[in-house]
């Protein structure tokens, strides 16, 4: 196990094929978004890596902590109360457990993430 990882397109490619997924059909509100995930770390409730989504909109329910840094693209993360957060290249943010709302990708979005699940 490496003790240092630089997240780049090359290091992600070296991990092998990424995981491809979609939002659950009952949560998808528009479009047919495709999620591409390169997991660098998956250990004891800690996950880190790179994630990409194509345009679409889906419901999100967070039971975990997530730190994100947007590398490219344009998305809108909206809370249940209607508060909308525009996310663009260079933005960093933290989502706490209990957040509910929608994630809408307007332009294919690529982010680095660190997730910590809570017991």
Buried (B, 14 or more C-beta within 10 A) or exposed (E): EEEEEEBEEEBBEEEEEBEEEBBEEEBBEEBEBBBBBBBBEEEEEEBBBBBBBBBBBBBBEBEBBBBBBBBEBBBBBBBEEEEEEEBBBEBEEEBEEEBEBBBBBBEBBBBBBBBBEEE
